[in-house]
Amino acid sequence: MKAIVITQPGAPEVLQMAERSIPAYTDNDVLVKVAAAGVNRPDVYQRKGNYPPPKGASADIPGLEIAGTIIETGANVTRWKVGDKICALLNGGGYAEYCAVPQCQCLPIPGELSFTEAASLPETFFTVWSNVFDRGQLKTGETLLVHGGSSGIGVTAIQMAKAMGNKVYVTAGSAEKCSFCEELGATKAINYKTDVFQDAILELTKGKGVAVILDMIGGDYTPGNLQSLADEGRLVMINTMKGKDVEVDLSIVIRKRITITGSMLRGRQTEFKAAIAQKLEETIWPFIASGQIKPIINKVFAADKAADAHRLMESGEHIGKIVLEF
């Protein structure tokens, strides 16, 4: 099969098309002919050598989400059959014509979505559900602040939280991105280049603050996050793009009874991911099938242009998801 491989750690041009063996699969896996694969920031980190894959995942083929057609099934596979069209969360290896996936990490393609649209769903939807609704315990009627509102995670969080009955605030880095987020359903998008987000949040909430913050920034955003949280607020970290070392006023944590938590999804057990898949199918997939939640795709690249896709990802100029087509 053809696959996009990381020839050595480095810049986008280290991604090259190569020949690889079709992967073996276990009794609990399905083998999928890949039509499209989503591009995500962890792929960039893996390409640079900063994000070692978990045990058993491909070290040189990135890719955490795909959509395609099942062409073979393991002996213990009960739900899926050859010919089923699915999208799936992977542990790695998605930038390839074929990949093996645990059966419980597959989901049916909702509604009438294309393969390309479906490939943009799993990584961000699994991540948002796990961190906002499971770990952050966002309840109907509560308020959510999402940093990076125009990112793949951001556009997913806006739509999911709004569909679940929540008010969503976001930060973004341009007037265009802010307008897009508000059109998508955010109550207010704050331009972090022109406004101090914590001041804006406290003004918007009349001094109360928000219940949950989903943060991929870290660094000097952390003190502002604590200021922006309401009493009993939950700060959920999924990345530290501006740095992992921070100085905070712990008295705010004590006074407001704040919970600070975070997680990484990729290395979790299959059973953990299976539980998220079940919740997504029951709760969120109907919103997608009905069109209330839509895939937001910024640009689609042919698979052999994966380096260009990574350049766009690193530029931060995109709104929504980036997808490769095979």
ROZA-538207 format. One record per residue (C-alpha): x, y, z; residue in one letter; residue number from 1. Coordinates in steps of 0.5 Angstrom, whole numbers, padded with zeros to 4 digits. Each point is the difference from the previous one (the first is absolute). Example, Ala and Ser with C-alpha at 12.3 -4.5 7.8 and 13.67 -1.06 7.14 Angstrom:
BEGIN
MARRO    xx    yy    zz r   k
MARRO  0025 -0009  0016 a   1
MARRO  0002  0007 -0002 s   2
END
This chain:
BEGIN
MARRO    xx    yy    zz r   k
MARRO  0000  0000  0000 m   1
MARRO  0002  0007 -0001 k   2
MARRO  0001  0004  0007 a   3
MARRO  0002  0007  0002 i   4
MARRO  0006 -0001  0004 v   5
MARRO  0005  0004  0005 i   6
MARRO  0007 -0001 -0003 t   7
MARRO  0003  0003  0006 q   8
MARRO -0002  0005  0005 p   9
MARRO  0000  0007 -0003 g  10
MARRO -0004  0005 -0004 a  11
MARRO -0006 -0001 -0005 p  12
MARRO  0004 -0003 -0005 e  13
MARRO  0002 -0006  0003 v  14
MARRO -0007 -0003 -0001 l  15
MARRO  0001 -0004 -0006 q  16
MARRO -0004 -0005 -0004 m  17
MARRO  0003 -0007  0001 a  18
MARRO -0002 -0008 -0001 e  19
MARRO -0002 -0003  0006 r  20
MARRO -0003 -0007  0002 s  21
MARRO -0008  0000  0001 i  22
MARRO  0000 -0001  0008 p  23
MARRO -0002 -0006  0003 a  24
MARRO -0006  0000  0004 y  25
MARRO -0002 -0004  0007 t  26
MARRO -0007 -0004  0001 d  27
MARRO -0003  0007  0003 n  28
MARRO  0002  0004 -0006 d  29
MARRO -0003  0002 -0007 v  30
MARRO  0005  0002 -0006 l  31
MARRO -0003  0006 -0003 v  32
MARRO  0002  0003 -0007 k  33
MARRO  0001  0007  0001 v  34
MARRO -0004  0005 -0004 a  35
MARRO  0002  0006  0005 a  36
MARRO  0005  0002  0006 a  37
MARRO -0001  0006  0004 g  38
MARRO  0006  0004  0002 v  39
MARRO  0001  0002  0007 n  40
MARRO  0005  0004  0004 r  41
MARRO  0003 -0006  0004 p  42
MARRO  0002 -0003 -0007 d  43
MARRO  0004  0006 -0001 v  44
MARRO  0003 -0001  0007 y  45
MARRO  0002 -0007 -0002 q  46
MARRO  0003  0002 -0007 r  47
MARRO  0005  0005  0004 k  48
MARRO  0002 -0006  0005 g  49
MARRO -0004  0003  0006 n  50
MARRO -0006 -0005  0001 y  51
MARRO  0002 -0007  0000 p  52
MARRO -0005 -0005 -0002 p  53
MARRO -0003 -0005  0005 p  54
MARRO  0002 -0007  0000 k  55
MARRO -0002 -0004 -0006 g  56
MARRO -0002  0007 -0004 a  57
MARRO  0004  0001 -0006 s  58
MARRO  0006  0004  0001 a  59
MARRO  0001  0003 -0007 d  60
MARRO -0007  0001 -0003 i  61
MARRO -0004  0005  0004 p  62
MARRO -0008  0001  0000 g  63
MARRO -0005 -0001  0005 l  64
MARRO -0006  0000 -0003 e  65
MARRO -0003 -0003 -0007 i  66
MARRO -0006 -0001 -0004 a  67
MARRO -0001 -0006 -0005 g  68
MARRO -0003 -0007 -0001 t  69
MARRO  0002 -0006  0004 i  70
MARRO  0003 -0006 -0005 i  71
MARRO  0001 -0005  0006 e  72
MARRO -0002 -0002  0007 t  73
MARRO  0003 -0003  0005 g  74
MARRO -0002 -0007  0003 a  75
MARRO -0004  0004  0006 n  76
MARRO -0003  0006 -0003 v  77
MARRO -0007 -0001  0000 t  78
MARRO -0003  0007 -0001 r  79
MARRO  0003  0002 -0007 w  80
MARRO  0001 -0004 -0007 k  81
MARRO  0003  0001 -0006 v  82
MARRO -0002  0005 -0004 g  83
MARRO -0002  0005  0006 d  84
MARRO  0002  0007 -0001 k  85
MARRO  0003  0003  0007 i  86
MARRO  0004  0005  0003 c  87
MARRO  0005 -0002  0006 a  88
MARRO  0004  0003  0005 l  89
MARRO  0007 -0003 -0001 l  90
MARRO  0006 -0001  0004 n  91
MARRO  0004  0002 -0006 g  92
MARRO  0002 -0002 -0007 g  93
MARRO -0006  0004 -0003 g  94
MARRO  0004  0003 -0006 y  95
MARRO  0000 -0006 -0004 a  96
MARRO -0005 -0004 -0005 e  97
MARRO -0001 -0005  0005 y  98
MARRO -0001 -0001  0008 c  99
MARRO -0002 -0004  0005 a 100
MARRO -0004  0002  0006 v 101
MARRO -0003 -0003  0006 p 102
MARRO -0008 -0001 -0002 q 103
MARRO -0002  0004  0006 c 104
MARRO  0004  0006 -0002 q 105
MARRO -0005  0000 -0006 c 106
MARRO -0006  0004 -0001 l 107
MARRO -0005  0000 -0006 p 108
MARRO  0000  0006 -0005 i 109
MARRO -0005  0005  0003 p 110
MARRO -0006  0002 -0005 g 111
MARRO  0002  0001 -0007 e 112
MARRO  0007  0002  0001 l 113
MARRO  0006 -0001 -0005 s 114
MARRO  0006 -0004  0002 f 115
MARRO  0004  0007  0000 t 116
MARRO -0005  0003  0005 e 117
MARRO  0000 -0006  0004 a 118
MARRO  0007 -0001  0001 a 119
MARRO  0000  0007  0003 s 120
MARRO -0004 -0002  0006 l 121
MARRO  0003 -0005  0005 p 122
MARRO  0006  0003  0003 e 123
MARRO -0003  0007  0002 t 124
MARRO -0007 -0003  0002 f 125
MARRO  0004 -0006  0004 f 126
MARRO  0004  0005  0003 t 127
MARRO -0005  0006  0002 v 128
MARRO -0005 -0006  0002 w 129
MARRO  0005 -0003  0005 s 130
MARRO  0003  0007  0003 n 131
MARRO -0006  0005  0000 v 132
MARRO -0006 -0005  0001 f 133
MARRO  0003 -0006  0004 d 134
MARRO  0006  0004  0004 r 135
MARRO -0002  0007  0000 g 136
MARRO -0007 -0003  0002 q 137
MARRO -0004  0006 -0004 l 138
MARRO -0007  0000  0001 k 139
MARRO -0006  0003 -0004 t 140
MARRO -0001  0007  0001 g 141
MARRO  0008  0001  0002 e 142
MARRO  0005  0005 -0003 t 143
MARRO  0006 -0003 -0004 l 144
MARRO  0006  0004 -0002 l 145
MARRO  0004 -0003 -0006 v 146
MARRO  0007  0003 -0002 h 147
MARRO  0002 -0001 -0007 g 148
MARRO -0008  0000 -0002 g 149
MARRO  0002  0000 -0008 s 150
MARRO  0004 -0006  0001 s 151
MARRO -0002 -0007 -0001 g 152
MARRO -0001 -0001  0007 i 153
MARRO -0004  0007  0001 g 154
MARRO -0005 -0001 -0006 v 155
MARRO -0002 -0007  0003 t 156
MARRO  0000  0003  0007 a 157
MARRO -0005  0005 -0002 i 158
MARRO -0005 -0004 -0004 q 159
MARRO  0000 -0006  0005 m 160
MARRO -0001  0005  0006 a 161
MARRO -0005  0004 -0003 k 162
MARRO -0004 -0006 -0002 a 163
MARRO  0000 -0003  0007 m 164
MARRO -0003  0007  0003 g 165
MARRO  0006  0004  0002 n 166
MARRO  0003  0007 -0002 k 167
MARRO  0007  0000 -0003 v 168
MARRO  0005  0006  0000 y 169
MARRO  0006 -0001 -0004 v 170
MARRO  0007  0003 -0001 t 171
MARRO  0003  0001 -0007 a 172
MARRO  0005  0004 -0003 g 173
MARRO -0003  0004 -0006 s 174
MARRO -0007  0004 -0001 a 175
MARRO -0001 -0005 -0006 e 176
MARRO  0001 -0006  0005 k 177
MARRO -0005  0003  0005 c 178
MARRO -0005  0002 -0005 s 179
MARRO  0000 -0008 -0002 f 180
MARRO  0000 -0002  0007 c 181
MARRO -0006  0004  0002 e 182
MARRO -0004 -0002 -0007 e 183
MARRO  0001 -0007  0002 l 184
MARRO -0003  0001  0007 g 185
MARRO  0005  0003  0005 a 186
MARRO -0004  0005  0004 t 187
MARRO  0006  0005  0000 k 188
MARRO  0007 -0001 -0003 a 189
MARRO  0006  0004  0003 i 190
MARRO  0006  0002 -0004 n 191
MARRO  0006 -0001  0004 y 192
MARRO  0004  0004 -0004 k 193
MARRO -0004  0006  0002 t 194
MARRO -0004 -0001  0006 d 195
MARRO  0002 -0003  0007 v 196
MARRO -0004 -0007  0000 f 197
MARRO -0001  0000  0008 q 198
MARRO -0002  0007  0000 d 199
MARRO -0005 -0001 -0006 a 200
MARRO -0003 -0007  0004 i 201
MARRO -0001  0004  0006 l 202
MARRO -0004  0005 -0003 e 203
MARRO -0004 -0005 -0005 l 204
MARRO -0002 -0004  0007 t 205
MARRO -0001  0006  0004 k 206
MARRO  0006 -0002  0004 g 207
MARRO -0002 -0007  0002 k 208
MARRO  0005 -0004 -0005 g 209
MARRO -0001 -0006 -0004 v 210
MARRO -0001 -0007  0002 a 211
MARRO  0005 -0004 -0004 v 212
MARRO  0006  0002 -0004 i 213
MARRO  0003 -0004 -0006 l 214
MARRO  0007  0002 -0001 d 215
MARRO  0005 -0002 -0005 m 216
MARRO  0004  0006  0002 i 217
MARRO  0003  0000  0007 g 218
MARRO  0006  0004  0001 g 219
MARRO -0002  0008  0002 d 220
MARRO -0007 -0002 -0001 y 221
MARRO -0001 -0004  0006 t 222
MARRO  0000  0006  0005 p 223
MARRO -0006  0003 -0004 g 224
MARRO -0003 -0007 -0001 n 225
MARRO -0001  0000  0008 l 226
MARRO -0002  0007  0000 q 227
MARRO -0006 -0002 -0005 s 228
MARRO -0002 -0006  0004 l 229
MARRO -0007  0001  0004 a 230
MARRO  0000 -0004  0007 d 231
MARRO  0001 -0007 -0001 e 232
MARRO  0003  0001 -0007 g 233
MARRO  0003 -0005 -0004 r 234
MARRO  0007  0001 -0004 l 235
MARRO  0001 -0005 -0005 v 236
MARRO  0007  0000 -0003 m 237
MARRO  0001 -0004 -0007 i 238
MARRO  0007  0003 -0002 n 239
MARRO  0005  0005  0002 t 240
MARRO  0001  0004 -0006 m 241
MARRO  0003  0006  0003 k 242
MARRO  0004 -0004  0005 g 243
MARRO -0001 -0005  0006 k 244
MARRO  0003  0004  0006 d 245
MARRO -0004  0005  0003 v 246
MARRO -0001  0004  0006 e 247
MARRO -0007  0001  0003 v 248
MARRO -0003  0003  0006 d 249
MARRO -0002 -0007  0004 l 250
MARRO -0005  0005  0005 s 251
MARRO -0005  0001 -0006 i 252
MARRO  0000 -0008 -0001 v 253
MARRO -0002 -0001  0007 i 254
MARRO -0004  0006  0001 r 255
MARRO -0004 -0002 -0006 k 256
MARRO  0000 -0007  0001 r 257
MARRO  0003 -0001 -0007 i 258
MARRO  0002 -0007 -0003 t 259
MARRO  0006  0000 -0005 i 260
MARRO  0000 -0007 -0004 t 261
MARRO  0002 -0002 -0007 g 262
MARRO  0001 -0006 -0004 s 263
MARRO  0003 -0003 -0007 m 264
MARRO -0004 -0005 -0004 l 265
MARRO  0005 -0003 -0004 r 266
MARRO  0003 -0005  0005 g 267
MARRO -0006 -0002  0004 r 268
MARRO -0003 -0007 -0001 q 269
MARRO -0004 -0003 -0005 t 270
MARRO -0006 -0001  0005 e 271
MARRO  0000  0008  0002 f 272
MARRO  0000  0002 -0007 k 273
MARRO -0006 -0005 -0001 a 274
MARRO -0004  0003  0005 a 275
MARRO  0001  0007 -0003 i 276
MARRO -0002 -0003 -0007 a 277
MARRO -0007 -0003  0003 q 278
MARRO -0001  0007  0003 k 279
MARRO  0001  0004 -0006 l 280
MARRO -0004 -0005 -0004 e 281
MARRO -0006  0001  0005 e 282
MARRO  0000  0007  0001 t 283
MARRO  0004  0004 -0005 i 284
MARRO -0001 -0004 -0007 w 285
MARRO -0007  0002  0000 p 286
MARRO  0002  0007  0000 f 287
MARRO  0004 -0001 -0006 i 288
MARRO -0004 -0005 -0004 a 289
MARRO -0006  0006  0001 s 290
MARRO  0005  0005 -0003 g 291
MARRO  0000  0004  0007 q 292
MARRO  0007 -0001  0001 i 293
MARRO  0004  0000 -0006 k 294
MARRO  0007 -0002 -0002 p 295
MARRO  0005  0007 -0001 i 296
MARRO  0005 -0002 -0005 i 297
MARRO  0005  0006 -0002 n 298
MARRO  0004 -0004 -0006 k 299
MARRO  0001 -0007 -0003 v 300
MARRO  0006 -0002 -0003 f 301
MARRO  0002 -0006 -0004 a 302
MARRO  0004 -0005  0004 a 303
MARRO  0007  0001 -0003 d 304
MARRO -0001  0008  0002 k 305
MARRO  0000 -0002  0007 a 306
MARRO  0006  0005  0001 a 307
MARRO -0004  0006 -0002 d 308
MARRO -0006 -0003  0005 a 309
MARRO  0005  0001  0005 h 310
MARRO  0003  0007 -0002 r 311
MARRO -0008  0002  0000 l 312
MARRO -0001 -0003  0007 m 313
MARRO  0007  0003  0003 e 314
MARRO -0002  0007 -0003 s 315
MARRO -0006  0001  0004 g 316
MARRO -0004  0003 -0005 e 317
MARRO -0005 -0006 -0001 h 318
MARRO -0007  0000  0003 i 319
MARRO -0003 -0007  0001 g 320
MARRO  0003 -0006 -0002 k 321
MARRO  0006 -0002 -0005 i 322
MARRO -0001 -0007 -0004 v 323
MARRO  0004 -0004 -0005 l 324
MARRO -0004 -0004 -0005 e 325
MARRO  0003 -0007 -0003 f 326
END
